[in-house]
Amino acid sequence: MQSITSNVVGRPRTITDGDTYMLMDLFKKGFSVSVACRKTGVPRSVYYAELERNEEFRDKVTAAQDVMTTRATRIIEDSLRRHNLKTAMWWLDRQDRRERNAQRAKEYRLIKKLTVTKTYQETQSVELEVDTITD
């Protein structure tokens, strides 16, 4: 049997109301954008274009994705209220990692700024030397 390949001609695919409903349902269950798009048949490029173009769609996506985050946060809060030592240790370790990463990012930005400044100053110095040699 011969496989049929088709070149799609015409308007690019758009996200239908049914696609939106299925995407929101998958996001509420915690699925990633890649998996949700694959399961609904919506190309990621179309999803991101719609996200950028349509504010109402963007708000729905944000709300749907926040559902799982809210659930997870409540579970962590409940576990901490019950004095679960493992959860407390996990939370403190996570906070410590965030602080270390923020410090590393700050140091990186400072080093980058100093490097750019030093390079600029060296370039200016070389240009001055060339100017004085040619005079």
Secondary structure, 3 states (H helix, E strand, C coil): CCCCCCCCCCCCCCCCHHHHHHHHHHHHCCCCHHHHHHHHCCCHHHHHHHHHHCHHHHHHHHHHHHHHHHHHHHHHHHHHHCCCHHHHHHHHHHHHHHHHHHHHHHHHHHHHHHHHHHHHHHHHHHHHHHHHHHC
